[in-house]
């Protein structure tokens, strides 16, 4: 590995999460909309939606991007009202659902939501325990996450998660699914985690 590769790995270790600049680039360019509205991407939201009751709900999608996933949720159940929370200013401005711009590691999450969703988002943070400690207390009824199961670490994914990653939440319900990865046809495993809201007295 050359010096450039070593430097990139060192810098990756120092990052707490993918930066705002990183996400501004992800949501830029002519192909961004098609990428984030693809069936493959929306499939993660369908996976998360399986755990949501079909009744009136107010949902906050953390890491909502351009909002296509949140829009898909309202198509699945018209009783759900979905809003976004996104670090990228560009994405928040262009989002197809109401979206607040904010940095999860610095700004408090807005309250008043039944469920908070993090769909393929938690793996982009190094200290996932810190992130969960900020998210779980903000949810009225629970938090639903989807993540790659034991995924590889790279410049985008800063954490590899499995069942042990949620041991601090003994009431968490975990479900695994397998799917084909469109880019190369390989089999991937995703993990959905449902964490019940903390009792009111402990928030």
N, C-alpha and C positions, 0 to 999 in steps of 0.2 A: 504494500500500500504506500502511495506517495505521500509527500508532506501535506499536500492539499487535502487528501482523504483523511489523514490523521487530524488535521485542524478542524475539519468539518465535524468529526466525531466528538472532539473535545467541546466544540461550541454547542453541539446538540445536547451534551450532558449538562451544560450550564443553563439551558433553556427550561423554564418552568412550564411553558406551553408554546404552541405555535403563535407567532406574533401577529399583531394587526396587519403589518406589512405583508406577511405571508398570506393572510386571508384576502387582503385586497387584490393580490395577484391571482389567487384562486378564482375569484369572482369577476375577473376582467377578461376581455377578449371575446371574439365573436362566438366561440363555441361553449362559453360558460353556461348559458341558459340551457342548451341541449344536454350538457353533461349532468347538471343538477336536477333536471326534470326527466331524466332517463328512467326507463322501467326498472333497471337494476338499482338505481338510487332509491326510487319510490318504494321498492320492495322492502327496504328496511323499515319504512314507516308502516307498511302493511303488517310486518312482523310485530312491531310495537303495538299496533292497534288491536291485535288479537287479545291483549291483556286489559283493554279498556272496556268498561261497561257501556252498553248502548243506552245511554240516558243523558240528560242535559249535563254537560261538563264544561268547565273553563280550563283550558290547557295552555301551558307555556312551553314552547319548544325552544330549548337552549341550544345555541349553535344552529339556528334555523336557516342561515344562508339566505338564498333568494326567496324562500318561503314556499317552494313547490311541495315539500313534504307536508307542511302544515295544511296547505290547500288540499292535498290528497286526503288527509284525515277528515276534512269537512265533507269530502265526497263520499267517504266510507260511512259517515254518520252525520247527518245534517243537524243533529242536536248538539254537536260539539262546536264550541267557539275556541278557535286557536289563534294565539298571538306568538310572536317571535322575540327572541333576545339574541343579538348577534354582534360580534366584535367588529366586523367589517362595516364601515360607514357606507361604502358603495353598495353592498348587498342590502343593508337595512333600508337605504333610500329607494332601491329598485324592487324591493320585496313585494310579492303578490298577496301577502297577509300583513296586518298591522305589526310592525316590528320596532322594538327599542334597540338602540345601539349602546353597548356597554361591554366592559371587560369583566368577565366572571371572577377573575382573581382580585379585582379592585372594587367593583361596584356591588352593592347588595342587590339581590334579585327582588323584583317586585313581588308583593304578596297578593293573596286573593285568588289563587289558582287551585283547582282541585288536584290536578296532576301536573308535574313537571316532567317533560321528556328530554332525554339526551340521546339522540339517534346517531350512532357512529361518531360520537363527539368526545367521550371520556378518554379514549386512547391518545388524544392529542395533547394531554397534560401529563407531566412527569409525576407529580404528587397527587395521585387520584384520591387519596384519603382526604387531603385538604379540600379538593373540589367537592367531594360528597358532603363534607362537613358544612359547606356553604349552601349546598343545594337542598339536601334532605329537610332541614328545618323550615325551608320556605314553602314546602308543599303542604296543601291542605289534607290530601288523602294519600298521596304517595308519589314516588318517582319511578319512572320506567326508562330503562336504558337498553340500548343495543350496542354491542361492541364485537370486534373480531375476537374469537376465542383462541387464546394463546397465540396471538398474532405476532408477526415479526416486527422488531424495532427497526425504524428507518428515520429519515429526516422528517417525515410527517407524523409517524406513530411513535410517541415517546414512552408509552407504557404497554406492556403485554399483560392481559387480564385473564383470570380464570376464577373458579369458585372461591378460592382463598382470598381473592381481592376484596370480597364483600363479607368477610368473616365478622366485621364489626357490626353487621346488621343481621342478627340471627333469624329475623322474620322474613328475610329476603327469599323470594321465589325465583328459581333459576330454570331456564329452559334453553336447550340447545337445538339448533337446526343445521342441516347441511344444505349447501347450494352449489351450483356450478358457477365458476368465475368466468364471465364472458371473455375476458382478454386472452386467456390461454386454455380454457376448458377444464382447469383443475378444480378439485373439490375443496371448498372452504367451509368452515364451521363458524356460525355466529352464536352469540350468547345474548339472551334477553333476561334482564334482571328487574324484578318488581320489588321495590323497597317501600314498605308501609310508612306512612308519615309518623314522625315522632309524636308521642303523647303531648298534648298542649302544655302541660306543666314543665316539660323538659326542653321546650324550644327557646 
